[in-house]
């Protein structure tokens, strides 16, 4: 029996029949990495407690690793990011070895190792445009499901303000600040998908894609995270930067901005006016200042992975405005205090790689609208993470690392495509 060869044009936007037919013909390794993404982001084990009797995400990762070894299509993917990832893992290992509170550091090592394993599995298994499209669709639907649910909750309470903002499912996205960052990653990706496909798809598909980028904006507004809301404004400026010189589009952007400002609760506007003076801001400033002191005192290896809280409580108890210390609310202070300046430099280079590489992908694929749209969406999402990350402690959450894997996979796929075109010529 001859199996039809599908292209991503056959999948636009939600042609589940062709996608399922293509997926059925894929190797076990790709099935496993897709299942990992579902259980990590959709978290059906949280929605249905009866399923929560096994560490599903870890099992699917192990299955992906075993499958990758057997999958003949999996070839080693080279990238500058690979070296940064390995060096970063080494610096973390050294910081655990020299940690001031080693028992705390050792408990968190498996989480860092898992991020590295996930990265390498994704870039090597998701190695075709069709696989990447299906994988990204799973990610979009998983994140959009959370966005739709949380924005609906905010709407049902009359777009009112609460101190806890909005809460996502148990796990990485339960806290409103982390939930808002997921939305910052989702919004530009869904928006560029919409821009790419709006003239090629059915009306219902168009409305679904609109929901996929509108609901993240609503969730960010309702999450009461000032850092995420600042990042959203900057993302909008990047996306609509060309509209600033087109009167018709500029009017639309102004109307959108005014509408979003109108939806923002009065209490949240007041929080912005008190930025720097309120108790939360003052505590974070103290964390950053003392975090810098920690980094200068332990420049090579830091105080140890996740040792910030006990070290702060033991050495700066007089500058605790709450009953207990928290993590430093800044991704760079987090990494620098955990593992020193070398780890901080490597982490900064990983962020820079995620911001610059999409620009190169766009420049080298001017005639491939799919690749350009995905590169723009992924890069803009990392920019949002970078800005919001100055106010929350999410350095080891999957946000950055999953997008790094997406960007590396897209770079590899686009390079292979261009090499084939050159060889044909």
KOLBA-820259 format. One line per field, with one value per residue (C-alpha): residue number from 1; residue in three letters; x, y, z. Coordinates in steps of 0.25 Angstrom, whole numbers, plus 2048, in hexadecimal, padded with zeros to 3 digits. Layout:
# residues N
resi = [NUM; ...]
resn = [ALA; ...]
east = [X; ...]
north = [Y; ...]
up = [Z; ...]
END
This chain:
# residues 425
resi = [1; 2; 3; 4; 5; 6; 7; 8; 9; 10; 11; 12; 13; 14; 15; 16; 17; 18; 19; 20; 21; 22; 23; 24; 25; 26; 27; 28; 29; 30; 31; 32; 33; 34; 35; 36; 37; 38; 39; 40; 41; 42; 43; 44; 45; 46; 47; 48; 49; 50; 51; 52; 53; 54; 55; 56; 57; 58; 59; 60; 61; 62; 63; 64; 65; 66; 67; 68; 69; 70; 71; 72; 73; 74; 75; 76; 77; 78; 79; 80; 81; 82; 83; 84; 85; 86; 87; 88; 89; 90; 91; 92; 93; 94; 95; 96; 97; 98; 99; 100; 101; 102; 103; 104; 105; 106; 107; 108; 109; 110; 111; 112; 113; 114; 115; 116; 117; 118; 119; 120; 121; 122; 123; 124; 125; 126; 127; 128; 129; 130; 131; 132; 133; 134; 135; 136; 137; 138; 139; 140; 141; 142; 143; 144; 145; 146; 147; 148; 149; 150; 151; 152; 153; 154; 155; 156; 157; 158; 159; 160; 161; 162; 163; 164; 165; 166; 167; 168; 169; 170; 171; 172; 173; 174; 175; 176; 177; 178; 179; 180; 181; 182; 183; 184; 185; 186; 187; 188; 189; 190; 191; 192; 193; 194; 195; 196; 197; 198; 199; 200; 201; 202; 203; 204; 205; 206; 207; 208; 209; 210; 211; 212; 213; 214; 215; 216; 217; 218; 219; 220; 221; 222; 223; 224; 225; 226; 227; 228; 229; 230; 231; 232; 233; 234; 235; 236; 237; 238; 239; 240; 241; 242; 243; 244; 245; 246; 247; 248; 249; 250; 251; 252; 253; 254; 255; 256; 257; 258; 259; 260; 261; 262; 263; 264; 265; 266; 267; 268; 269; 270; 271; 272; 273; 274; 275; 276; 277; 278; 279; 280; 281; 282; 283; 284; 285; 286; 287; 288; 289; 290; 291; 292; 293; 294; 295; 296; 297; 298; 299; 300; 301; 302; 303; 304; 305; 306; 307; 308; 309; 310; 311; 312; 313; 314; 315; 316; 317; 318; 319; 320; 321; 322; 323; 324; 325; 326; 327; 328; 329; 330; 331; 332; 333; 334; 335; 336; 337; 338; 339; 340; 341; 342; 343; 344; 345; 346; 347; 348; 349; 350; 351; 352; 353; 354; 355; 356; 357; 358; 359; 360; 361; 362; 363; 364; 365; 366; 367; 368; 369; 370; 371; 372; 373; 374; 375; 376; 377; 378; 379; 380; 381; 382; 383; 384; 385; 386; 387; 388; 389; 390; 391; 392; 393; 394; 395; 396; 397; 398; 399; 400; 401; 402; 403; 404; 405; 406; 407; 408; 409; 410; 411; 412; 413; 414; 415; 416; 417; 418; 419; 420; 421; 422; 423; 424; 425]
resn = [UNK; UNK; UNK; UNK; UNK; UNK; UNK; UNK; UNK; UNK; UNK; UNK; UNK; UNK; UNK; UNK; UNK; UNK; UNK; UNK; UNK; UNK; UNK; UNK; UNK; UNK; UNK; UNK; UNK; UNK; UNK; UNK; UNK; UNK; UNK; UNK; UNK; UNK; UNK; UNK; UNK; UNK; UNK; UNK; UNK; UNK; UNK; UNK; UNK; UNK; UNK; UNK; UNK; UNK; UNK; UNK; UNK; UNK; UNK; UNK; UNK; UNK; UNK; UNK; UNK; UNK; UNK; UNK; UNK; UNK; UNK; UNK; UNK; UNK; UNK; UNK; UNK; UNK; UNK; UNK; UNK; UNK; UNK; UNK; UNK; UNK; UNK; UNK; UNK; UNK; UNK; UNK; UNK; UNK; UNK; UNK; UNK; UNK; UNK; UNK; UNK; UNK; UNK; UNK; UNK; UNK; UNK; UNK; UNK; UNK; UNK; UNK; UNK; UNK; UNK; UNK; UNK; UNK; UNK; UNK; UNK; UNK; UNK; UNK; UNK; UNK; UNK; UNK; UNK; UNK; UNK; UNK; UNK; UNK; UNK; UNK; UNK; UNK; UNK; UNK; UNK; UNK; UNK; UNK; UNK; UNK; UNK; UNK; UNK; UNK; UNK; UNK; UNK; UNK; UNK; UNK; UNK; UNK; UNK; UNK; UNK; UNK; UNK; UNK; UNK; UNK; UNK; UNK; UNK; UNK; UNK; UNK; UNK; UNK; UNK; UNK; UNK; UNK; UNK; UNK; UNK; UNK; UNK; UNK; UNK; UNK; UNK; UNK; UNK; UNK; UNK; UNK; UNK; UNK; UNK; UNK; UNK; UNK; UNK; UNK; UNK; UNK; UNK; UNK; UNK; UNK; UNK; UNK; UNK; UNK; UNK; UNK; UNK; UNK; UNK; UNK; UNK; UNK; UNK; UNK; UNK; UNK; UNK; UNK; UNK; UNK; UNK; UNK; UNK; UNK; UNK; UNK; UNK; UNK; UNK; UNK; UNK; UNK; UNK; UNK; UNK; UNK; UNK; UNK; UNK; UNK; UNK; UNK; UNK; UNK; UNK; UNK; UNK; UNK; UNK; UNK; UNK; UNK; UNK; UNK; UNK; UNK; UNK; UNK; UNK; UNK; UNK; UNK; UNK; UNK; UNK; UNK; UNK; UNK; UNK; UNK; UNK; UNK; UNK; UNK; UNK; UNK; UNK; UNK; UNK; UNK; UNK; UNK; UNK; UNK; UNK; UNK; UNK; UNK; UNK; UNK; UNK; UNK; UNK; UNK; UNK; UNK; UNK; UNK; UNK; UNK; UNK; UNK; UNK; UNK; UNK; UNK; UNK; UNK; UNK; UNK; UNK; UNK; UNK; UNK; UNK; UNK; UNK; UNK; UNK; UNK; UNK; UNK; UNK; UNK; UNK; UNK; UNK; UNK; UNK; UNK; UNK; UNK; UNK; UNK; UNK; UNK; UNK; UNK; UNK; UNK; UNK; UNK; UNK; UNK; UNK; UNK; UNK; UNK; UNK; UNK; UNK; UNK; UNK; UNK; UNK; UNK; UNK; UNK; UNK; UNK; UNK; UNK; UNK; UNK; UNK; UNK; UNK; UNK; UNK; UNK; UNK; UNK; UNK; UNK; UNK; UNK; UNK; UNK; UNK; UNK; UNK; UNK; UNK; UNK; UNK; UNK; UNK; UNK; UNK; UNK; UNK; UNK; UNK; UNK; UNK; UNK; UNK; UNK; UNK; UNK; UNK; UNK; UNK; UNK; UNK; UNK; UNK; UNK; UNK; UNK; UNK; UNK; UNK; UNK; UNK; UNK; UNK; UNK; UNK]
east = [800; 806; 805; 802; 80E; 808; 80E; 80A; 801; 7F8; 7F7; 7F3; 7EE; 7E7; 7E5; 7E6; 7E3; 7F0; 7F8; 7F3; 7F6; 804; 806; 802; 80E; 818; 822; 81F; 829; 821; 814; 81B; 820; 812; 80D; 817; 812; 804; 806; 80F; 807; 7F8; 7FA; 7EF; 7F3; 7EF; 7E2; 7DF; 7E5; 7E3; 7EE; 7F8; 7FE; 80B; 815; 810; 819; 826; 821; 81E; 82C; 833; 82A; 82F; 83D; 83C; 834; 83F; 849; 841; 83C; 844; 83F; 846; 853; 85B; 857; 863; 861; 868; 85D; 862; 86F; 869; 85F; 86A; 873; 867; 864; 873; 872; 866; 86C; 878; 86F; 868; 876; 87A; 86C; 86B; 85E; 861; 855; 84C; 854; 854; 845; 844; 84E; 845; 83C; 848; 84D; 83F; 83F; 84C; 847; 83A; 841; 84A; 83E; 836; 841; 844; 837; 82F; 837; 82D; 823; 818; 81C; 81F; 811; 80A; 813; 810; 801; 801; 808; 7FF; 7F2; 7F8; 7FC; 7EF; 7E6; 7EC; 7EB; 7DC; 7D9; 7E0; 7DB; 7CC; 7CE; 7D3; 7C7; 7BD; 7C1; 7BF; 7CD; 7D0; 7DD; 7E1; 7EF; 7F2; 7EF; 7EB; 7EF; 7F3; 7F3; 7FC; 80B; 813; 807; 7FF; 805; 7FF; 80D; 812; 804; 806; 814; 80E; 804; 80F; 815; 808; 803; 80D; 80E; 7FF; 7FE; 808; 801; 7F4; 7FB; 801; 7F5; 7E9; 7E7; 7E9; 7DF; 7D1; 7C9; 7C8; 7D7; 7DA; 7D1; 7D8; 7E6; 7E0; 7DC; 7EA; 7F1; 7E6; 7E4; 7F3; 7F2; 7E5; 7EC; 7F9; 7F0; 7E8; 7F4; 7F8; 807; 80D; 81A; 812; 809; 815; 81A; 80D; 80E; 81C; 818; 80C; 816; 81F; 813; 80D; 819; 817; 809; 80E; 810; 803; 7F8; 7ED; 7F4; 7F9; 7EB; 7E7; 7F3; 7EF; 7E1; 7E6; 7F0; 7E4; 7DB; 7E6; 7E8; 7D9; 7D9; 7E4; 7DE; 7DF; 7E7; 7F1; 7F3; 7F5; 800; 807; 807; 80D; 818; 825; 81E; 815; 819; 81A; 823; 82C; 82E; 832; 83C; 842; 843; 84A; 854; 858; 858; 863; 86A; 869; 86F; 87B; 87E; 87C; 880; 884; 87A; 86F; 869; 863; 857; 84A; 852; 84E; 842; 84A; 856; 84E; 846; 853; 85B; 851; 845; 845; 840; 835; 828; 820; 820; 829; 833; 82F; 837; 83D; 832; 83C; 841; 850; 851; 84C; 856; 861; 85F; 85D; 869; 872; 876; 87A; 86C; 866; 86E; 86A; 85B; 85C; 862; 856; 84C; 854; 854; 845; 843; 84D; 84C; 83D; 842; 84C; 842; 838; 844; 848; 839; 833; 82A; 826; 81A; 818; 826; 826; 819; 81E; 82C; 825; 81B; 825; 82F; 825; 820; 82E; 82F; 823; 829; 836; 82E; 825; 830; 836; 82B; 829; 831; 82F; 83D; 83B; 82C; 82A; 827; 834; 83A; 82E; 82E; 83D; 83B; 830; 839; 845; 83C; 836; 845; 849; 83D; 83E; 84D; 84A; 840; 849; 854; 84B; 847; 855; 859; 84D; 852]
north = [800; 80D; 818; 826; 830; 83C; 84A; 855; 85C; 850; 853; 861; 865; 85A; 84F; 844; 839; 83B; 83E; 831; 829; 82F; 82D; 81E; 81C; 822; 81B; 817; 822; 82D; 828; 827; 836; 83A; 833; 83A; 847; 844; 83F; 84B; 856; 851; 849; 83F; 839; 845; 846; 838; 833; 825; 826; 82C; 81E; 81F; 829; 82A; 835; 82E; 821; 827; 82E; 820; 81A; 826; 823; 814; 817; 821; 816; 80D; 818; 818; 826; 82C; 832; 83B; 849; 853; 861; 86B; 86A; 85B; 860; 86A; 860; 856; 861; 866; 858; 857; 864; 85F; 852; 85A; 863; 857; 851; 85E; 862; 868; 860; 854; 84C; 856; 857; 848; 848; 851; 84B; 841; 84D; 854; 847; 844; 852; 84E; 841; 847; 851; 846; 83D; 847; 84D; 83F; 838; 844; 845; 848; 853; 84A; 845; 853; 858; 84C; 84E; 85D; 85B; 852; 85D; 868; 860; 85C; 86B; 870; 867; 86E; 87B; 879; 874; 87F; 88A; 884; 884; 893; 897; 88F; 897; 8A4; 8A7; 8AB; 8AB; 8A1; 8A0; 892; 896; 889; 87B; 870; 861; 85B; 85B; 865; 86F; 86F; 87C; 888; 88E; 881; 87F; 88D; 88A; 87D; 887; 890; 884; 880; 88D; 891; 883; 882; 890; 88D; 880; 887; 892; 886; 87E; 888; 888; 879; 873; 872; 87C; 873; 871; 87F; 882; 877; 87D; 88B; 885; 87F; 88D; 895; 88C; 88D; 89C; 89C; 892; 89B; 8A7; 89F; 898; 8A5; 8A3; 8B1; 8AB; 8A3; 8AE; 8B7; 8AB; 8AB; 8B9; 8B8; 8AB; 8B3; 8BE; 8B4; 8AD; 8BA; 8C2; 8C4; 8C9; 8D5; 8DC; 8D7; 8E0; 8D6; 8CB; 8D5; 8D8; 8CA; 8C8; 8D4; 8CF; 8C1; 8C8; 8D0; 8C4; 8BC; 8C8; 8C9; 8BA; 8BC; 8BC; 8C9; 8C2; 8BD; 8CB; 8D0; 8C5; 8CB; 8D9; 8D3; 8CB; 8CD; 8D2; 8C6; 8BB; 8B0; 8BA; 8BD; 8AE; 8AB; 8B7; 8B1; 8A3; 8A9; 8B1; 8A6; 89C; 8A5; 8A4; 895; 894; 89D; 895; 887; 88B; 87E; 874; 87C; 878; 86C; 867; 86C; 871; 87F; 87E; 877; 880; 88D; 889; 886; 892; 89D; 89A; 8A9; 8AC; 8A2; 8AA; 89D; 891; 889; 88C; 888; 886; 893; 896; 898; 88D; 893; 895; 887; 880; 889; 886; 878; 875; 881; 88B; 880; 879; 887; 88A; 87D; 87F; 88D; 887; 87D; 889; 891; 885; 884; 892; 893; 886; 888; 895; 88D; 882; 88D; 893; 886; 881; 88D; 885; 87B; 882; 876; 876; 885; 886; 87B; 882; 88F; 889; 881; 88C; 896; 88D; 88B; 89B; 89B; 890; 898; 8A5; 89F; 896; 8A3; 8A2; 893; 887; 87E; 87B; 86C; 86B; 865; 872; 876; 868; 863; 86F; 86D; 85F; 864; 86F; 865; 85B; 866; 86A; 85C; 859; 866; 864; 856; 85B; 866; 85C; 853; 85E; 862; 854; 853; 85F]
up = [800; 7FC; 807; 802; 804; 80B; 80B; 816; 80B; 80D; 81C; 81B; 825; 82D; 822; 82D; 823; 81B; 828; 82E; 822; 821; 830; 82F; 826; 82F; 838; 846; 84B; 845; 84B; 859; 858; 854; 860; 869; 864; 867; 875; 878; 873; 872; 87F; 87D; 88A; 891; 88A; 88D; 89A; 897; 88D; 897; 89C; 893; 890; 882; 87D; 881; 87B; 86E; 86E; 871; 865; 85C; 860; 85D; 850; 84B; 84C; 843; 839; 82D; 829; 835; 832; 83B; 83A; 83C; 841; 849; 854; 856; 85C; 864; 86A; 86D; 874; 87C; 881; 885; 88D; 894; 898; 89D; 8A5; 8AB; 8AF; 8B6; 8BB; 8C9; 8CB; 8C3; 8C7; 8C1; 8B4; 8B2; 8B2; 8A6; 89E; 897; 892; 88B; 885; 880; 879; 871; 86D; 868; 860; 859; 857; 850; 847; 842; 841; 83C; 82F; 824; 821; 822; 830; 834; 830; 837; 844; 844; 842; 84F; 856; 851; 855; 862; 866; 85F; 867; 874; 86E; 86A; 878; 880; 877; 879; 888; 888; 87F; 888; 894; 88C; 889; 897; 89F; 8A9; 8B0; 8AB; 89D; 895; 898; 88D; 88F; 89A; 896; 88F; 88B; 898; 89D; 896; 893; 88C; 885; 87F; 87A; 873; 86C; 868; 861; 85B; 856; 84B; 846; 844; 83E; 834; 831; 82F; 826; 81E; 81C; 81D; 80E; 80B; 816; 819; 821; 82D; 82D; 82C; 838; 840; 83D; 841; 84E; 850; 850; 856; 862; 866; 866; 86F; 879; 87A; 87D; 888; 88E; 895; 891; 88F; 888; 87E; 87B; 878; 86F; 868; 864; 85F; 857; 851; 84D; 846; 83F; 83A; 838; 829; 82C; 833; 825; 81F; 824; 822; 829; 834; 837; 839; 842; 84A; 84C; 850; 85A; 860; 861; 869; 872; 874; 878; 882; 890; 898; 8A3; 899; 893; 8A2; 8A4; 898; 89E; 8AB; 8A4; 8AC; 8B9; 8BC; 8C5; 8BA; 8B2; 8BE; 8C1; 8B3; 8B3; 8BF; 8B9; 8AD; 8B5; 8BE; 8B3; 8AC; 8B9; 8B9; 8AB; 8AF; 8BB; 8B3; 8A5; 8A0; 8A4; 8AB; 8B9; 8B3; 8AA; 8B1; 8BD; 8BC; 8C6; 8D2; 8CF; 8CF; 8DC; 8E3; 8DF; 8DC; 8E5; 8E9; 8DA; 8DA; 8D9; 8D9; 8E3; 8DA; 8CE; 8BF; 8B3; 8AD; 8A3; 898; 88E; 88E; 89D; 89E; 895; 89A; 8A9; 8A6; 89E; 89C; 891; 887; 888; 887; 87A; 874; 877; 871; 864; 864; 865; 85A; 851; 852; 84F; 843; 83C; 838; 831; 829; 826; 820; 818; 812; 80F; 808; 7FF; 80A; 811; 81A; 81F; 820; 828; 832; 834; 837; 841; 848; 849; 84E; 858; 85E; 85E; 867; 870; 871; 875; 87F; 884; 88B; 895; 897; 89A; 88E; 889; 88A; 886; 878; 871; 86C; 86A; 862; 859; 858; 853; 849; 843; 842; 83B; 832; 82E; 82B; 823; 81B; 818; 813; 80A; 804; 802; 7FA; 7F2; 7EF; 7EC; 7E2; 7DB]
END
